[in-house]
Amino acid sequence: MEITETHSEGFKRELKVVVGAKEIEDKVSRRLEELKGQVNLKGFRPGKVPVSHIKKLYGKSIAAEVVQQTVAETSQQALTDRDLKPAHEPDLEFTEDKDEIEKIMDGKADLSYKLSFEILPEIEIADLSKIEVEKLVTEVTDEAISDGLDRLLESGTTYEEKEGKAEDKDRVTIDFVGKIDGEEFEGGSAEGTPVVIGQNAFIPGFEEGLLGAEKGENKEIKTKFPDDYPAENLAGKDVVFEVTVQDIAAPKKPELNEEFATNMGLESVEKLRSAVQERIQQEYEEASRAKLKRQLLDKLDEAHQFEIPPKLVENEFNAIWERVTNELKQADKTFEDEGTTEEEARKDYEKVCERRVRLGLVLSEIGEKNEITVSEEEIRRAVFEKAQQYPGQEKEVVEFYQKNPQAMAELRAPIFEERVVDFIVELADTKEKTVPVEELFAQDAEDDDAADTKGEASDDKTDDKETT
């Protein structure tokens, strides 16, 4: 095999690989000999089929298989011999025409092809111990536990039919027909619809219009669709709903007692209280972790500024841009509806992609240098959790991941990233700051806004070096 570097500029590399005709011919001959003892053909005893006859029947397919396998092996060897680390799957181009390919498969011409790719940049990792981050800590108060228990009780609310007029929090079951300018509109009618007054599940003014209604009453509710209503044909329009009240039911909230705790699967009210406290504590820790990770990624981004292979950014942008434009199309909206232009949106998402790719490369480098890996048990657990999201299709989901290496890599990536983040947090100068819950979640909301413009590294293939 001969390997020649035909192009080297910046991140771009091009290799020409030539495999001699004799090597291809020898591989085909060995494969035919293997098949001699395996094939069963009518008129021949097992293992006695002449090689010439096997070649006549299967020669073309065997040669194609050998060429494909040779390309896979030699392309990997070409990269390994030169210690090159591609940033993406190399583009492969055969240099021969169709007639020449036929000669190659017959062992009468050399196999020649080109590999074009970009290489990963050399990354000098900053001193991680000098990174300063702040971990927010919030105490679970008795008030928070009481609120959590109250939400549980609310979720267990039942309704009992009542006489008299509908009041706030009552459930009113209705038939209704919506009309705009006297004409019914699509999706504006329904029968037997339960409406809980005060839940704000309908457009403003609709639930309020049911206050004071009585069973069997027919009434009109005049209101208006919000100006920003998703359906453009309805947004800002005045509407009249002709409503028939079928029945009215008052809420019955369960009491916090041993019976309720038992119904929730716990032995006592005290056990239920402890479970609620643990759940709230977990929510606080997840919010704190998200904030800490955001800070850490920001600091890593500041500490590592280097040129990025354009193809990586392009691939990331194309994936995100396709998702964004598809979502706009499905919502029947434009960039102008979102308060921007296509040109401005492109620039914003290009910045997002540059950050994501850079952070992905940094985390990957840190993980590789410190031998951080994802165990097979963690992958199996991730596959199992994914399968549980599709009741009745668990087996098919598991088989899909087992047969799809790319899908498996996508499961591994976020786990790998979390392992690397944990490693960095251990080294970083991390200080704890106790804050009230309002501040914890107010800052999380700010982080969500920042995510729209900065992005998360978790969308990158941060374990590319593990899988290539």
WOTAMO-V631004 format. One record per residue. N is the residue number from 0. RES is the residue in one letter. OMEGA is omega in radians with two decimals (none if undefined). BURIAL is I if it has 24 or more other C-alpha atoms within 12 Angstrom, else O. D_CENTER is the distance of its C-alpha to the mean C-alpha in whole Angstrom. Layout:
BEGIN
n,res,omega,burial,d_center
N,RES,OMEGA,BURIAL,D_CENTER
N,RES,OMEGA,BURIAL,D_CENTER
END
This chain:
BEGIN
n,res,omega,burial,d_center
0,M,3.09,I,42
1,E,3.14,O,42
2,I,3.13,I,39
3,T,3.07,O,40
4,E,-3.05,O,38
5,T,3.13,O,38
6,H,3.10,O,36
7,S,-3.14,O,35
8,E,-3.09,O,34
9,G,3.10,O,32
10,F,-3.01,I,29
11,K,3.08,I,30
12,R,3.05,I,31
13,E,3.13,I,33
14,L,3.01,I,35
15,K,-3.11,I,37
16,V,3.12,I,37
17,V,3.09,I,40
18,V,-3.06,I,41
19,G,3.13,I,45
20,A,-3.12,I,46
21,K,3.13,O,48
22,E,3.11,I,45
23,I,-3.13,I,43
24,E,3.13,I,46
25,D,3.14,O,46
26,K,3.11,I,43
27,V,-3.14,I,44
28,S,3.13,I,47
29,R,3.13,O,45
30,R,3.10,I,43
31,L,3.11,I,46
32,E,3.10,I,48
33,E,-3.11,O,45
34,L,-3.10,I,45
35,K,-3.13,I,48
36,G,-3.06,O,48
37,Q,-3.04,O,45
38,V,3.04,I,46
39,N,-3.13,O,49
40,L,3.14,O,50
41,K,3.13,O,53
42,G,3.13,O,57
43,F,3.06,O,56
44,R,3.13,O,56
45,P,3.12,O,52
46,G,-3.08,O,52
47,K,3.13,O,55
48,V,-3.14,I,53
49,P,3.12,O,54
50,V,-3.14,I,52
51,S,3.14,O,53
52,H,3.10,O,52
53,I,3.14,I,49
54,K,-3.14,I,48
55,K,-3.09,O,50
56,L,-2.97,O,47
57,Y,-3.03,O,44
58,G,-3.09,I,45
59,K,-3.11,O,42
60,S,3.12,O,39
61,I,3.13,I,40
62,A,3.11,I,41
63,A,3.11,I,37
64,E,-3.14,O,35
65,V,3.13,I,37
66,V,3.14,I,36
67,Q,-3.14,I,33
68,Q,3.14,O,33
69,T,3.11,I,35
70,V,-3.14,I,33
71,A,-3.10,O,30
72,E,-3.06,O,32
73,T,3.11,I,34
74,S,3.10,I,31
75,Q,3.13,I,30
76,Q,3.13,O,33
77,A,3.13,I,34
78,L,-3.12,I,31
79,T,-3.11,O,32
80,D,-3.12,O,35
81,R,3.11,O,35
82,D,3.13,O,32
83,L,3.14,I,30
84,K,-3.12,I,26
85,P,3.09,I,24
86,A,-3.13,I,21
87,H,3.11,I,20
88,E,-3.12,O,21
89,P,3.01,I,25
90,D,-3.09,O,26
91,L,-3.13,O,29
92,E,3.04,O,32
93,F,-3.09,I,35
94,T,-3.10,O,38
95,E,3.02,O,41
96,D,-3.07,O,41
97,K,-3.13,O,41
98,D,-3.14,O,45
99,E,3.10,O,44
100,I,3.10,I,41
101,E,3.12,O,44
102,K,3.11,I,46
103,I,-3.11,I,43
104,M,3.08,I,43
105,D,3.14,I,46
106,G,-3.09,I,47
107,K,3.12,O,49
108,A,3.12,O,47
109,D,3.02,I,44
110,L,-3.11,I,40
111,S,3.12,I,39
112,Y,3.13,I,36
113,K,3.02,I,34
114,L,3.11,I,31
115,S,-3.08,I,29
116,F,2.99,I,26
117,E,-3.13,I,26
118,I,3.08,I,26
119,L,3.13,I,24
120,P,2.99,I,26
121,E,-3.07,O,28
122,I,3.06,O,27
123,E,-3.08,O,29
124,I,3.13,I,27
125,A,3.09,O,29
126,D,-3.05,O,31
127,L,-3.12,I,28
128,S,-3.14,O,31
129,K,3.09,O,32
130,I,-3.12,I,28
131,E,3.10,I,29
132,V,-3.08,I,27
133,E,3.11,I,27
134,K,-3.14,I,26
135,L,-3.13,I,27
136,V,-3.13,I,28
137,T,3.13,I,29
138,E,3.07,I,32
139,V,-3.09,I,31
140,T,3.06,O,34
141,D,3.13,O,36
142,E,3.13,O,36
143,A,3.12,I,32
144,I,3.12,I,33
145,S,3.10,O,35
146,D,3.12,O,32
147,G,3.10,I,30
148,L,-3.14,I,33
149,D,3.10,O,34
150,R,3.08,O,30
151,L,3.13,I,30
152,L,3.12,I,34
153,E,-3.13,O,33
154,S,3.13,O,30
155,G,-3.11,O,33
156,T,3.02,O,35
157,T,-3.11,O,37
158,Y,3.12,I,39
159,E,-3.12,O,43
160,E,-3.10,O,45
161,K,3.02,O,47
162,E,3.08,O,50
163,G,-3.01,O,51
164,K,3.13,O,48
165,A,3.14,I,45
166,E,3.11,I,44
167,D,-3.13,I,41
168,K,3.04,I,38
169,D,3.04,I,40
170,R,-3.11,I,38
171,V,3.11,I,40
172,T,-2.98,I,39
173,I,2.83,I,40
174,D,3.12,I,40
175,F,3.07,I,40
176,V,3.13,I,40
177,G,3.13,I,39
178,K,3.04,I,41
179,I,-3.06,I,41
180,D,3.08,O,44
181,G,-3.11,O,46
182,E,3.06,O,43
183,E,3.12,O,41
184,F,-3.07,O,37
185,E,3.12,O,34
186,G,-3.07,O,32
187,G,-3.10,I,35
188,S,3.09,O,37
189,A,3.10,O,36
190,E,3.08,O,38
191,G,-3.10,O,38
192,T,3.08,O,35
193,P,3.13,I,35
194,V,3.08,I,35
195,V,-3.07,I,35
196,I,3.12,I,37
197,G,3.12,O,35
198,Q,3.13,O,31
199,N,3.11,O,31
200,A,3.14,O,29
201,F,-3.11,O,31
202,I,-3.11,I,32
203,P,3.09,I,34
204,G,-3.08,I,38
205,F,-3.11,I,37
206,E,3.11,I,37
207,E,3.14,I,40
208,G,3.13,I,42
209,L,3.11,I,42
210,L,3.13,I,44
211,G,3.13,O,47
212,A,3.12,I,47
213,E,-3.13,I,49
214,K,3.13,I,48
215,G,-3.08,O,49
216,E,2.98,I,49
217,N,-3.13,O,48
218,K,3.09,I,47
219,E,3.06,I,46
220,I,3.14,I,43
221,K,-3.14,I,43
222,T,-3.08,I,40
223,K,3.06,I,37
224,F,3.11,I,34
225,P,3.14,O,32
226,D,-3.12,O,32
227,D,3.13,O,28
228,Y,-3.06,O,28
229,P,3.13,O,25
230,A,-3.05,O,28
231,E,-3.12,O,30
232,N,3.14,O,33
233,L,-3.05,I,33
234,A,3.08,O,32
235,G,-3.07,O,35
236,K,2.99,O,37
237,D,-3.09,I,40
238,V,3.08,I,40
239,V,3.09,I,42
240,F,3.03,I,41
241,E,-2.97,I,44
242,V,2.98,I,43
243,T,-3.10,I,45
244,V,3.12,I,44
245,Q,3.08,I,44
246,D,-3.12,I,44
247,I,-3.13,I,43
248,A,-3.14,I,42
249,A,-3.14,I,42
250,P,3.05,I,40
251,K,-3.09,O,40
252,K,-3.13,O,39
253,P,3.10,O,39
254,E,3.09,O,41
255,L,-3.13,I,39
256,N,-3.09,O,42
257,E,-3.14,O,42
258,E,3.14,O,41
259,F,3.13,I,38
260,A,3.14,I,37
261,T,3.11,O,37
262,N,3.11,O,36
263,M,3.08,I,32
264,G,-3.13,O,33
265,L,-2.96,O,35
266,E,-3.04,O,38
267,S,3.10,O,39
268,V,3.14,O,39
269,E,3.09,O,39
270,K,3.11,O,36
271,L,3.12,I,34
272,R,3.13,I,34
273,S,3.13,O,33
274,A,3.11,O,30
275,V,3.12,I,29
276,Q,3.13,I,30
277,E,3.14,O,28
278,R,3.12,O,25
279,I,3.12,I,26
280,Q,3.11,O,26
281,Q,3.11,O,23
282,E,3.12,I,21
283,Y,-3.11,I,23
284,E,3.10,I,22
285,E,3.11,O,18
286,A,3.13,I,19
287,S,3.13,I,22
288,R,-3.14,I,19
289,A,3.13,I,17
290,K,3.13,I,20
291,L,3.14,I,21
292,K,3.12,I,18
293,R,3.10,I,18
294,Q,-3.09,I,21
295,L,3.13,I,21
296,L,3.10,I,19
297,D,-3.13,I,21
298,K,3.09,I,24
299,L,3.14,I,22
300,D,3.13,I,22
301,E,-3.03,O,25
302,A,-3.08,O,27
303,H,3.09,I,25
304,Q,-3.13,O,26
305,F,3.13,O,27
306,E,-3.09,O,26
307,I,3.06,I,23
308,P,-3.08,I,23
309,P,-3.09,I,23
310,K,3.13,I,21
311,L,3.13,I,18
312,V,3.13,I,18
313,E,3.14,I,19
314,N,3.13,O,16
315,E,-3.14,I,13
316,F,-3.12,I,15
317,N,-3.14,O,15
318,A,-3.13,O,12
319,I,-3.09,I,11
320,W,3.10,I,15
321,E,3.13,O,14
322,R,-3.11,O,11
323,V,-3.10,O,14
324,T,3.09,O,17
325,N,3.14,O,16
326,E,3.09,O,15
327,L,-3.13,O,18
328,K,-3.14,O,20
329,Q,3.13,O,19
330,A,-3.12,O,20
331,D,-3.14,O,23
332,K,3.08,O,23
333,T,3.08,O,24
334,F,3.12,O,23
335,E,3.09,O,27
336,D,-3.13,O,26
337,E,3.09,O,23
338,G,-3.14,O,26
339,T,3.05,O,25
340,T,3.13,O,26
341,E,-3.13,O,24
342,E,3.13,O,26
343,E,3.13,O,25
344,A,3.11,I,21
345,R,-3.14,O,21
346,K,-3.14,O,23
347,D,-3.10,O,20
348,Y,3.05,I,17
349,E,3.08,I,19
350,K,3.09,I,20
351,V,-3.08,I,16
352,C,3.11,I,15
353,E,3.12,I,18
354,R,-3.11,I,17
355,R,-3.13,I,14
356,V,-3.13,I,16
357,R,3.14,I,19
358,L,3.11,I,17
359,G,3.13,I,15
360,L,3.14,I,18
361,V,-3.14,I,20
362,L,3.12,I,18
363,S,3.14,I,18
364,E,3.11,I,22
365,I,3.14,I,23
366,G,-3.11,I,21
367,E,-3.10,I,23
368,K,-3.11,O,26
369,N,3.04,O,26
370,E,3.09,O,25
371,I,-3.09,I,22
372,T,3.06,I,20
373,V,-3.08,I,18
374,S,3.10,O,20
375,E,3.12,O,20
376,E,3.11,O,21
377,E,3.12,O,18
378,I,3.11,I,16
379,R,3.14,O,18
380,R,3.12,O,17
381,A,3.10,I,13
382,V,3.14,I,14
383,F,3.13,I,16
384,E,3.10,O,14
385,K,-3.13,I,12
386,A,-3.13,O,15
387,Q,3.12,O,16
388,Q,-3.11,O,14
389,Y,-3.11,O,16
390,P,3.14,O,20
391,G,-3.13,O,22
392,Q,-3.05,O,20
393,E,-3.09,O,19
394,K,-3.13,O,21
395,E,-3.14,O,19
396,V,3.13,I,16
397,V,3.14,I,17
398,E,3.11,O,19
399,F,-3.13,O,16
400,Y,3.12,I,15
401,Q,-3.08,O,18
402,K,-3.05,O,19
403,N,-3.11,O,16
404,P,-3.13,O,16
405,Q,3.11,O,13
406,A,3.11,O,11
407,M,3.11,I,13
408,A,3.12,I,12
409,E,3.04,I,8
410,L,-3.10,I,9
411,R,-3.01,I,12
412,A,-3.12,I,10
413,P,3.09,I,9
414,I,3.11,I,12
415,F,-3.13,I,14
416,E,-3.14,I,14
417,E,3.10,I,15
418,R,-3.13,I,18
419,V,3.11,I,19
420,V,3.10,I,18
421,D,-3.13,O,21
422,F,-3.11,I,23
423,I,-3.14,I,23
424,V,3.12,I,24
425,E,-3.11,O,27
426,L,-3.04,O,28
427,A,3.06,I,28
428,D,-3.04,O,31
429,T,3.12,O,29
430,K,3.13,O,31
431,E,3.10,O,31
432,K,3.13,O,31
433,T,-3.10,O,32
434,V,3.04,O,31
435,P,-3.06,O,31
436,V,-3.14,I,28
437,E,3.14,O,29
438,E,3.13,O,28
439,L,-3.08,I,25
440,F,3.04,I,23
441,A,3.12,O,25
442,Q,3.07,I,24
443,D,3.12,I,20
444,A,3.09,O,20
445,E,3.11,O,22
446,D,3.13,I,19
447,D,3.09,O,16
448,D,-3.14,O,19
449,A,-3.12,O,18
450,A,3.14,I,15
451,D,-3.09,O,15
452,T,-3.09,O,18
453,K,3.11,I,17
454,G,3.12,I,13
455,E,3.09,I,11
456,A,-3.06,I,12
457,S,3.10,I,9
458,D,3.12,I,7
459,D,2.98,I,10
460,K,-3.04,I,11
461,T,3.10,I,13
462,D,-3.12,I,15
463,D,-3.07,I,16
464,K,3.08,I,20
465,E,-2.98,O,19
466,T,3.13,I,18
467,T,none,O,21
END
